[in-house]
Every structure is written in C-alpha cells, then in structure tokens.
Amino acid sequence: MKRSESTEQMALIDWCNINVCIYPELSLIYHIPNEGKRSNYQGKKLKREGLKKGVPDLCLPVPRKNYHGLYIEMKYGNGRTSKEQREWINKLNEQGYKAVVCNGFEEAKETIEKYIKL
C-alpha cells in the first residue's frame, strides 16, 4: 500500500491499539470523519447534523496539565493545512486544548507520548 495521510493515520491508530496496555488513555482516541467526497444531499445532511469544515482528524479527550485534551490534524508528505484547519487549530488552542499538525505517523506518535507524559 502506498504511504499517504490515510495510511499514516491507520498506522497511528494501530500503534494506539497495541499500546493501550501501556497508556490506557489511548482507548479514548477517535477519528473525526470530516474528509471525503459526498453527494450534495449527503453533504447538506451532514452539515445540518453538525459537520464543520476544518476540524482536526483525531481527538484524544484526556486532560493533561493545562490542556483539556489533544487534537491532531494529520498530514503526510507535502500535505498542507487549509485555512479552515488553521482556524480550528488556533481556536482550539485558545480554548485550552492542545491542537497540533503532525506530519506522519512518527511525529503523531511522539506528540501523543509527550502529551500523555505531561
């Protein structure tokens, strides 16, 4: 399988599932399915249900130090954040969350480990 943002995120979730015995908090990490092509009907329905453009890919709803939880926007290779993603990251940080962009599995894994150990 060719490496992509999706495969890097799958590797991260696999790592979380394997390491939940070391870091039980990892059982709470979840993906926010904001990406993908949808029909006009499905897109409108999801927006009415609360879907918002730019929300980060992953959330670990575990407080640490001065943070309410961790949000990660996954990127890989030359992937860049959109204007909406940057706005969400800034707003989440202003609200007391740690919200970051991680390029690939390794950076995301290190970010999670450092966050959990705060």
Wavefront OBJ file of the C-alpha trace (Angstrom):
o trace
v 0.000 0.000 0.000
v 1.346 3.426 -0.938
v 2.017 5.717 2.026
v -0.474 8.535 2.419
v -2.107 10.618 5.127
v -4.657 7.836 5.483
v -2.096 5.018 5.855
v -0.075 7.092 8.343
v -3.205 7.656 10.412
v -4.097 3.947 10.252
v -0.570 3.112 11.481
v -1.051 5.574 14.355
v -4.365 4.030 15.370
v -2.796 0.548 15.149
v 0.001 1.789 17.433
v -2.591 3.225 19.849
v -4.473 -0.079 19.929
v -1.279 -2.048 20.580
v -0.055 0.356 23.289
v -3.303 0.761 25.187
v -1.851 -1.615 27.819
v 0.943 0.923 28.450
v -1.203 4.039 28.041
v -4.826 3.136 28.890
v -5.897 6.633 27.820
v -5.297 5.628 24.195
v -8.567 3.683 24.276
v -10.290 7.072 24.029
v -8.647 8.340 20.828
v -11.041 8.707 17.924
v -11.175 9.912 14.330
v -13.419 12.768 13.238
v -14.519 11.759 9.704
v -14.521 15.161 8.053
v -12.877 14.295 4.744
v -14.142 12.660 1.601
v -16.403 13.323 -1.341
v -20.141 13.177 -0.768
v -23.276 13.771 -2.760
v -24.940 17.172 -2.405
v -27.715 15.571 -0.368
v -25.301 13.780 1.988
v -23.136 16.899 2.367
v -26.121 19.071 3.302
v -27.419 16.426 5.692
v -24.043 16.125 7.450
v -23.756 19.909 7.773
v -27.211 20.033 9.349
v -26.043 17.301 11.741
v -23.062 19.437 12.790
v -20.215 18.596 10.394
v -17.773 21.509 10.279
v -15.053 22.102 7.712
v -11.505 22.078 9.094
v -11.997 20.120 12.338
v -8.802 18.136 13.109
v -8.628 14.424 12.246
v -8.087 12.943 15.702
v -9.125 13.725 19.246
v -7.732 12.324 22.494
v -10.203 13.627 25.119
v -7.801 13.266 28.039
v -6.832 16.310 30.119
v -3.162 16.934 30.937
v -1.603 19.859 32.823
v -3.314 22.982 31.446
v -4.956 21.209 28.475
v -8.497 19.843 28.181
v -7.476 17.319 25.506
v -5.374 16.771 22.386
v -6.402 17.317 18.748
v -4.206 16.208 15.858
v -4.500 17.241 12.235
v -2.660 14.552 10.277
v -0.661 15.407 7.181
v 1.848 13.467 5.146
v 4.480 14.463 2.630
v 3.619 17.790 1.053
v 0.151 17.956 2.618
v -0.728 21.443 3.800
v -3.366 22.703 6.181
v -6.333 24.577 4.788
v -7.416 27.985 6.030
v -10.276 26.316 7.930
v -7.935 23.782 9.544
v -5.586 26.545 10.721
v -8.548 28.470 12.139
v -9.803 25.414 14.042
v -6.344 24.686 15.447
v -5.999 28.293 16.638
v -9.489 28.338 18.180
v -8.980 25.011 19.946
v -5.671 26.211 21.389
v -7.395 29.413 22.577
v -9.990 27.247 24.368
v -7.372 25.324 26.341
v -6.838 22.303 24.115
v -3.528 21.251 22.629
v -4.162 21.263 18.893
v -1.318 20.468 16.501
v -0.463 19.422 12.978
v 1.624 16.255 12.689
v 3.375 15.148 9.535
v 3.159 11.369 9.531
v 2.943 8.529 11.993
v 6.237 9.120 13.826
v 5.542 12.769 14.605
v 1.985 11.981 15.747
v 3.172 9.084 17.952
v 5.823 11.293 19.581
v 3.257 14.050 20.114
v 0.859 11.655 21.831
v 3.573 10.144 24.038
v 4.802 13.581 25.141
v 1.243 14.734 25.778
v 0.341 11.695 27.878
v 3.505 12.115 29.962
v 2.790 15.787 30.803
l 1 2 3 4 5 6 7 8 9 10 11 12 13 14 15 16 17 18 19 20 21 22 23 24 25 26 27 28 29 30 31 32 33 34 35 36 37 38 39 40 41 42 43 44 45 46 47 48 49 50 51 52 53 54 55 56 57 58 59 60 61 62 63 64 65 66 67 68 69 70 71 72 73 74 75 76 77 78 79 80 81 82 83 84 85 86 87 88 89 90 91 92 93 94 95 96 97 98 99 100 101 102 103 104 105 106 107 108 109 110 111 112 113 114 115 116 117 118
